[in-house]
């Protein structure tokens, strides 16, 4: 496996979980010289790593997979790019204390209050293409609506939303991809400008401390308890939080719609019975989640799956592989919304660093799929299209997802041409 594993190749990109089936059987833990990481593929091993925060540090979670060139570093320095700890890469008591301070906007009742705005955003985007008979669900819906919702959730002022859109793609490539030197330099320049922008954004929100949203809430918490969040942590929250609040939902929705439309009988069942939506969403997250892998640093020598990981060893947990582990999920390569306990998946992580935004992501996905089942139940994937992914180790969703339908058959009369 060490010789053949390449997370940037077509097999892994098309479906990481399925591509790791041989590794799960033959060599569930192995060292990858391509990445300089120890790769872990089985469910139980990954769950134990998530749980053992004393042995496995989250500190490298946001490290670049491809190291920066000297030119790239110079560009970042020029912009003062210096993100500090975010919740995702913080350990110990400080992580627990700050995570607690973040949690209020992520609670169920707060997310429920956003649902009318989410539905308004989603229906507004569907309105633009519903009469056309053809759409790219990624470009026309999933790459647009979730970032708008994410920025509303974060409390970004409306006039600043446009400035934030390109950033999420840039950060994914920069942190988790293999950009060529020139591309890395360009992306770094964009990140540097966004870092400067986040500093101005934090100051703007400070002047309106009672505003709704995640960032205003964190700023209020920093004022309530001085020292809990400094300016650097607030900027880093704005930087990393945008990807966490948007990119995962964009990709998860695209993956879910691909799986549903490729399994036509299941799609028809969901269209006929909205009560099946929660099960369909959980199975989509298991079958083809938006997060393929997470990373940890072994702070001391340890053993995983009978393999010794040295102190300082970098570990990549292929969570999408865990979601296809046959010891946990029967017939794992089948997309089955009647599967018992599909929510045992690792797509949102596990333990102390489990995704705080999971409730928001599920609710957004439900609105997306519900609106599409109501208004375009007769749509289908365009035959012969090549579905590709942005090459990176960790975040995945289709670049494009082309669908078509006869608009004369739209069930809502106002949606017909």
Secondary structure, 3 states (H helix, E strand, C coil): CCCCCCCCCHHHHHCHHHHCHHHHHHCCEEEECCCCEEEECCHHHHHHHHHCCCCEECCCCCCCCCCCCHHHHHHHHHCCCCCCCCHHHCCHHHHHHHHHHHHHHHCHHHHHHHHHHHHHHHHHHHHHHCCCCEEEHHHHHHCCHHHHHHHHHHCCCHHHHHHHHHHHHHHHHHHHECCCHHHHHHHHHHHHHHHHHHHHHHHHHHCCCCCCCHHHHHHHHHHHCCCCCCHHHHHHHHHHHHHHHHHHHHHHHHHHHHHHHHCHHHHHHHHHCHHHHHHHHHHHHHHCCCECCEEEEECCCEEECCEEECCCCEEEECHHHHCCCCCCCCCCCCCCCCCCCHHHCCCCCCHHHCCCCHHHHHHHHHHHHHHHHHHCCCCEECCCCCCCECCECCECCECCCEEECCHHHCCCHHHCC
